[in-house]
Amino acid sequence: MRNAYIGLVALSLAACASSGIAPSAQHQESWTDYRAAVLQQRDTGALTTLQAQEKIEARYREMYGRDPSMEGAFAYGTTLYRYADAGTLPVAQADALVLAHEDEIFARRRAREEFHEWMESRFPSEPSD
């Protein structure tokens, strides 16, 4: 199932790469690529679930700074991965919940950025601003 998800992400990224999307969206995709690579390292045993989560959090903050919505998602993910490490929750289920939550936040972020770009194109700022 994990390989199917990574394959689906790679396929969708390839489709977006040829569609001429905005640079900010490409920036987000580079983070999702990084996230997929770290999760793959984790799946091979090179990282624990919590180490992978910490690397993903650090990269996100490096790229975007602190985002209150994503900080909540990271706290949620850390909690779920602690449960997974303890054997209370399967890692696959924790992954599904965490990735869905992060992807939802990305979708909202992308919609805000697109709206902002649209507003800037319709109502450019004046030199006195």
Buried (B, 14 or more C-beta within 10 A) or exposed (E): EBEEBBEEBEEEBEEBEEEEBEEBBEEBBEBBEBBBEBBBBBBEEEBEBBBBBBBBBEBBBEEEEEBEBBEEBBEBBBEBBBBBBEEEBEBEEBBBBBBEBBEEBBEEBBEEBBEEEEEEEEEEEEEEE
